[in-house]
Amino acid sequence: MLAEKKMRPVPWEKALTELIYDDRYSALPKEYRKLVYDEYMKRGNVERMREEVKTKEMIEAQVRAMMEEYRRQGKITATIEYRKFEELVKNDMQFLKLLQADKGGILREFINEVEKAKNEGMDLV
């Protein structure tokens, strides 16, 4: 019933206005109505969070592949500044979207990896 109505996460009192006239809702014992709603909302939040994590991981993998390509081309080194890097990728909207949310964290991680490999005399490719 809740899935059919595509209930969004709203307070219980507001949800009641949509549920109260549904016969299936009335069929539930009073003490279980809010419990069922709360459980549905928890499950929905967990699913949304999983989807967000999955999407971010996919984008991050694409970003890392692009950064690796820039490194091979010599455009990224262990000493690159974030602003210079932003200028380099300013036309890639998906990349910029992730960088905006991440505030440079992926770039810092990647540069640390490049620097570590360089110090150990290894090549990341």
Disulfide bonds with the S-S distance in Angstrom:
none
